[in-house]
Amino acid sequence: MTDIRGTSREAVAVLRQQLQTVTGSPEQLGALGTELLSVVGLVDSQPTLRRALTNPSRSADDRAGLAANLFQNRLSTDALALVTAAVRLPWSRVRALGDALEEIGVLALVRSAEAERRLDDLEDGLFRFGRLVDREQRLQLALTNRAVPAEKRAELARTLLAGKTPDAAVRLVEQAVVAPRGLSLTEALDNYAKIAAAWRDRLVATVRTAVQLSTAEQDRLAGALSRQYGQDLHLNILVDPGVLGGLRIELGAEVIDGTIASRLDDARRRLAG
């Protein structure tokens, strides 16, 4: 499972199990994710509250009671149950509570897309929007400039994505734009995509190619990599003329470089030596 920021995996596993028991429509699951992310924003913005909700010298019941009193009129039953469950758990760091609630909120939105049978579209949408931001510096500035009100930046993201990707993906892009929590916009989007892939226990490979691969070619490549790594796999395809033919595959820290450009570079190094 992808860990956003070193959160206690045992505690997060408890919350993930509880989330799996929650049922509802895609809209309800999406609303749950949005609620949990709103709690993350509140906890991040109020250090005193964050310390009170994670203080190990207070009993779990006391912390849960505080959370219930604070959020009972603001959250749905399912969201409140997850938040109170979270504050009952021990956290190694004060900030870890927000990290965990962020991950569970993202997973609720992932489940929303999954319920619509659009989880592939969500992963593709996050990846492609991140690459767009990387390429377009003016867009990146418009989305990350803190001098621009957060709602204006979120509105720009919604406009760019309208009708192109699931609602859950739009909500996650908004979150990355408004509250990346110390990460860059693209780093936040990449983390969300990794969480989505890990939810159904599959790897993500980024493939750079000089020309667009056909559906059949993508299927063959995904099948070959899945057999090699013994795990289901999702491909993110980047068309990059700089590779000069062949493929460059990035899978976690591993790189498989079969491009002509790579072979030319190797030849130049040999000649220079």
C-alpha positions in Angstrom: 0.0 0.0 0.0 1.3 3.4 -0.9 2.1 5.5 2.2 1.6 9.2 1.6 3.8 10.4 4.4 5.0 7.5 6.6 1.6 7.2 8.4 1.4 4.3 10.8 0.4 1.5 8.5 -1.3 -0.5 11.3 -3.6 2.4 12.2 -4.4 3.2 8.5 -5.2 -0.5 7.9 -7.9 -0.3 10.7 -9.5 2.7 9.0 -9.3 1.0 5.5 -11.1 -2.0 6.9 -13.8 0.3 8.3 -14.1 2.2 5.0 -14.7 -1.1 3.2 -17.8 -1.7 5.3 -19.3 1.6 4.2 -21.9 1.2 1.4 -23.6 3.7 -0.8 -24.0 5.2 -4.3 -21.1 6.8 -6.1 -22.4 10.2 -5.1 -22.6 9.2 -1.4 -19.0 7.7 -1.5 -17.8 10.9 -3.2 -19.5 13.0 -0.6 -17.8 10.9 2.1 -14.4 11.5 0.6 -15.1 15.3 0.4 -16.2 15.4 4.0 -13.0 13.6 5.2 -10.8 15.9 3.2 -12.5 18.9 4.8 -11.7 17.5 8.2 -8.0 17.2 7.1 -8.1 20.9 6.2 -9.5 21.8 9.6 -7.0 19.6 11.5 -4.1 21.0 9.4 -5.1 24.6 10.1 -5.6 24.3 13.9 -2.5 22.9 15.6 -4.2 23.1 19.1 -7.0 20.9 17.9 -4.6 18.5 16.1 -2.7 18.1 19.4 -5.9 17.6 21.4 -7.1 14.9 19.0 -3.8 13.0 19.1 -2.7 13.6 22.7 -1.6 10.2 24.1 -2.1 11.4 27.7 -5.9 11.6 27.0 -7.9 8.4 26.8 -9.2 7.2 23.5 -12.8 7.7 24.7 -11.9 11.3 25.6 -10.4 12.0 22.2 -13.4 10.4 20.4 -15.8 12.4 22.6 -14.0 15.6 21.6 -14.2 14.8 17.9 -17.9 13.8 18.2 -18.8 17.0 19.9 -16.9 19.1 17.3 -18.1 17.3 14.2 -21.5 15.7 14.9 -23.4 18.5 13.3 -21.0 18.9 10.4 -20.5 15.3 9.2 -22.6 12.4 7.9 -22.9 9.3 10.1 -20.2 7.4 8.1 -17.8 10.3 8.1 -18.2 10.9 11.8 -17.6 7.2 12.5 -14.4 7.2 10.6 -13.1 10.4 12.2 -13.9 9.2 15.7 -12.3 5.8 14.9 -9.2 7.7 13.7 -8.7 9.8 16.8 -9.1 6.7 19.0 -6.0 5.2 17.4 -2.4 5.8 18.5 -0.3 8.0 16.1 3.5 8.2 16.1 3.3 11.9 15.0 0.8 14.6 15.6 0.5 15.2 11.8 -0.1 11.5 11.1 -3.8 11.9 11.9 -4.2 14.2 9.0 -2.2 12.0 6.8 -4.4 9.0 7.6 -7.6 10.9 7.1 -6.3 12.3 3.8 -5.6 8.7 2.6 -9.0 7.4 3.7 -10.7 10.4 2.0 -8.9 9.8 -1.2 -9.9 6.1 -1.0 -13.5 7.0 -0.5 -13.3 9.0 -3.8 -11.5 6.1 -5.5 -14.4 3.9 -4.4 -16.8 6.4 -5.8 -15.2 6.1 -9.3 -14.9 2.3 -8.9 -18.7 2.1 -8.2 -19.2 4.0 -11.5 -16.8 1.5 -13.2 -14.6 4.5 -14.0 -11.5 3.8 -11.9 -9.3 3.5 -15.0 -10.6 6.9 -16.1 -9.8 8.3 -12.7 -6.2 7.1 -12.8 -5.7 8.3 -16.4 -7.3 11.7 -15.6 -4.9 12.3 -12.6 -1.9 11.2 -14.6 -2.7 13.3 -17.7 -3.6 16.4 -15.8 -0.3 16.1 -13.9 1.6 15.9 -17.1 -0.3 18.8 -18.6 0.6 21.0 -15.6 4.3 19.9 -16.0 4.3 21.0 -19.6 2.4 24.2 -19.3 4.2 26.6 -17.0 1.6 29.3 -17.2 -1.1 26.9 -16.2 1.0 25.6 -13.3 1.5 29.1 -12.0 -2.3 29.9 -12.3 -3.1 26.8 -10.3 -0.5 27.1 -7.6 -0.2 30.9 -7.1 -1.3 31.4 -3.5 -2.0 35.1 -4.3 -5.0 33.8 -6.2 -8.0 32.8 -4.0 -8.2 29.0 -3.5 -11.8 28.8 -4.9 -10.7 30.6 -8.1 -7.9 28.1 -8.6 -10.3 25.2 -7.9 -12.8 26.7 -10.4 -10.1 26.8 -13.1 -9.3 23.1 -12.5 -13.0 22.2 -12.7 -13.4 24.1 -15.9 -10.4 22.4 -17.5 -11.7 18.9 -16.5 -15.4 19.4 -17.1 -16.8 16.3 -18.9 -13.4 14.8 -19.4 -12.9 12.7 -16.3 -15.0 11.3 -13.4 -16.3 13.6 -10.7 -14.0 11.9 -8.2 -11.0 12.8 -10.2 -12.1 16.4 -10.5 -12.5 16.5 -6.7 -9.0 15.0 -6.2 -7.5 17.6 -8.6 -9.2 20.3 -6.7 -7.7 19.0 -3.5 -4.2 18.9 -4.9 -4.7 22.5 -6.2 -6.1 23.9 -3.0 -4.4 21.8 -0.3 -1.4 19.8 -1.5 -0.1 19.6 2.1 3.5 20.5 1.5 3.8 18.7 -1.9 3.9 20.1 -5.4 0.7 19.8 -7.4 2.0 17.0 -9.5 3.4 15.1 -6.5 0.0 15.2 -4.9 -1.7 14.0 -8.0 0.8 11.2 -8.4 0.3 10.1 -4.8 -3.5 10.0 -5.4 -3.0 7.9 -8.5 -0.7 5.5 -6.6 -3.4 5.1 -3.8 -5.9 4.3 -6.5 -3.7 1.6 -8.0 -2.8 0.1 -4.6 -6.5 -0.1 -3.8 -6.9 -2.9 -6.3 -3.4 -4.2 -5.8 -1.8 -3.3 -9.1 1.4 -1.6 -10.2 1.7 1.5 -12.3 4.2 1.8 -15.2 4.9 5.0 -17.1 5.8 4.2 -20.7 7.5 6.8 -22.9 7.3 6.1 -26.6 8.0 8.1 -29.8 4.5 7.3 -31.2 1.2 6.4 -29.7 0.7 2.7 -29.1 -2.4 1.0 -30.4 -4.8 -0.6 -27.9 -3.5 -4.1 -28.9 0.1 -3.0 -28.4 -0.8 -1.6 -25.0 -2.6 -4.8 -24.0 0.4 -6.9 -25.1 2.9 -4.7 -23.2 0.7 -4.7 -20.0 0.3 -8.5 -20.3 4.1 -9.0 -20.6 4.9 -6.7 -17.7 2.2 -8.3 -15.5 3.6 -11.7 -16.1 7.1 -10.5 -15.4 6.2 -8.8 -12.1 3.4 -11.2 -11.1 0.9 -8.5 -10.5 -1.8 -6.7 -12.4 -0.5 -3.5 -14.0 -1.8 -0.2 -15.3 0.0 1.7 -18.1 0.4 5.5 -18.3 1.5 6.3 -21.8 3.5 9.4 -22.7 4.2 10.2 -26.3 7.7 11.7 -26.3 9.5 12.2 -29.7 12.8 12.5 -27.7 13.0 8.8 -27.2 13.7 8.3 -30.9 11.9 5.0 -31.2 11.6 2.1 -28.7 10.2 2.3 -25.2 11.3 3.7 -21.9 9.4 2.0 -19.0 9.5 3.4 -15.5 8.0 1.2 -12.8 8.7 2.6 -9.3 12.5 2.9 -9.0 13.2 0.5 -11.9 13.7 1.8 -15.4 13.7 -0.4 -18.5 15.2 1.8 -21.3 15.0 0.3 -24.8 15.0 3.6 -26.7 17.2 4.4 -29.7 18.2 7.6 -27.8 19.5 5.6 -24.9 21.5 3.3 -27.2 23.0 6.4 -29.0 24.0 7.9 -25.7 25.6 4.6 -24.7 27.5 4.5 -28.0 28.8 8.1 -27.5 30.0 7.3 -24.0 31.9 4.3 -25.3 33.5 6.4 -28.1 34.4 9.1 -25.6 36.0 6.5 -23.3 
